[in-house]
């Protein structure tokens, strides 16, 4: 098993060097979603961004080999961790737009109308304004609909929500919760670099 931010010896062309960190990712419509790592036996191809500790000469489509050369040779185990083909290279991690998926849960404070709610419990809401949340059933997480965080409501962390589908029975709101999934950009110094993920539900 390999973890993101771990270190391996990387062989490219005729050079072998220790990488600063491995970053396992999945390509999405937003960029590259950060993964915690990969399992020992893969059922599908994956991508890994290799950050080297110094510049090296590379070629497009060059074969890259990751090895644990410092492991105990007496264990009689293969020390090659993975191999792959180079797709691209850059001198800056930020060029890849790597982000981590985060999740928060809130609740409904009150129903204003069939199409308007007041929510609470998402923490510092200001950076989530304009983002979409999923309205879900509390016990089984079944999707009921979607709402958009419009504005703050007072100064206690509550916020106004506009539903995309009206509640047929507003009395059911007490059994509903809010789920916010968003992306948080990594390896970047931008403040509040968060963005909404259109996940289509839970």
N, C-alpha and C positions, 0 to 999 in steps of 0.2 A: 504494500500500500504506500502510495506517495501523497504527500501533503503539499498544498500551496505554501510558498515561502520557505520551503526546504531547499537544501543545497545538494548538488550532484556534480560529478565531473562530466564535462561536456566535451565531446570530440567532434570537431568540424574540419573537414579536409584533413590536413596533416597536423592540426593543433589539438591539444587537449588541455583544458583549463577548468578551474573551479568556478561555477556560476554563483552569482550573488543570491539569486532566488529563482525558483520555478513558480509560475503563475498559471494554474489550470483555468481554462475559460471555455465558455460556450458562445458561439457567434449568434447574435440576435439582431433584431431590427434596430436596436439602440446602439449597439457596439459589441462589447465582449462582457458577458456576465461572469463574474468571479465565482469559481468553484473551490470548495475546501480541499479538493484533491481528487484522486481517482482510485478505483479499486484495483486489486492485483490482476484480475482477469477481466479484460474489457469485452463488452458486447457490441460496442460501436466505437468509431474513431473519435478522438478528442483532440483539442488544441491546447498547446502549452506555450506560453510566452517565456522565453529563457532570457533572463537579464544577466549578462556576463560582467565580470569584474574588470575587464579591460577590452578595448577594441580588437577585433580580429578580422582577417580577410575572409569574406564569404562569397558564395555564388548562389544565384537563384536555383532552387531545386536541389541544393546540396543536401546530402544525407547527414543527419544529426544523431548522435548516439549519446544517451545519458547513462552513466555507470556509477556504481558505488565502489570505487576503486579502493576505498579505505576500509572496506568490510574485511572480516577475518577470512583469509584464504583457506584456513583449515576446516571451515564449515562445509566445504564442498558444495557450494551453491553458486548459481550463475550471478555474476555481479552486474550484468547489463540490465538496467531498469526499463528502458524504452528506446525506440528508435523512430525516426520520422523524417519527413522532407520539409526543408525550409520553404515557407511561403512568402515571407516578407521580412524586412529588417529595418530598424530605425534606431537612432541614437537616443530617443526619448520615449519613456514608457507612456507618457501622456498622449502620444499620437494614436494609441489603441483604444482610447475611451473605455477603460475598464471600470465596471461598476458592480456593487454588491446589492443584491435584492434584500430589502428590509420589509418588515411587516409590523403593523401596529393594530391594536383592537380598541375600539371605543364603544360607547353605548348611546342610546337615544334618551335625551333628557326630557323632551316633550314633543308633542305633535302640534304644529301650528295650523296645518291644513292637510288635505290628502296629498298635496304635492310639496309641502314644506315641513322640515323638521329642524329641531335644535339638538345638536349632538354634543358630546363631552368625552373626555378621557384619552385624547390623542396627544397630550403634552403640548409642546410649543407649536401651535397650529399655524402661525403666520406663514411659515415656509411651505405649508401644504395647501395654501389657498389656490383654488382652481383645479385641484386634483380630484380624481374620481375615487369614490369608495364603494365597496360592495356592501349591500344590506343583506345580512344573513340571519338564519334562525339560530338561536342561542345554543340549542342542544345538539343539533345534527349538522350545523354549518351549511345547510341547504341555501342556495342563492335565491333571494327574493327579488332583488333588483339592484339598481345603481343610483347613486346620488353624487352631486358635485358640491364640494366645500366652497361656498360663496364668499363668506365674510365672517369676521369675528362677531361674537355676541357677548357684549359686556367685557369685563376684564378678568374673568375667573377661568378662562380656558375653554369656554363653550363657543360654539360656532353654528352658523346657519347652513342648512343643506337644502338643495333643490333636487327633488326626486326626478329621475328620468321616466319612471312609470309610477302613477299615483297609487297610493295604498287603498285597496278596495275596502279594507276594514281597519281604520286607524287604531282601534282598540288592541290590535295585535302588536303594536309597536313595543309594548312592554316585554315581548318575548324575542325581540330582534336586537342584533348587535351590528357594529360597523367594522369592516375590515379595510385597512389601507395598505396596499402594497406599492412600494416605490423604489426607485433606484438611487443609490448614494454613490457618487463618483469617487473612485479611489486613486491614489497616487497623483493627486492634484491638489493644489493649494487654494482653489476657488472656495469662497465662503458659501455655505448652504447650497452646494452643488447637488441638489435633489431634483428628481423629475418623476412624473407619474408613469406608471407602467400599466398599459391597457391589457390586463390579464384576462379579460372576459369572464371574470368571476373567480370563485375560490379554486 
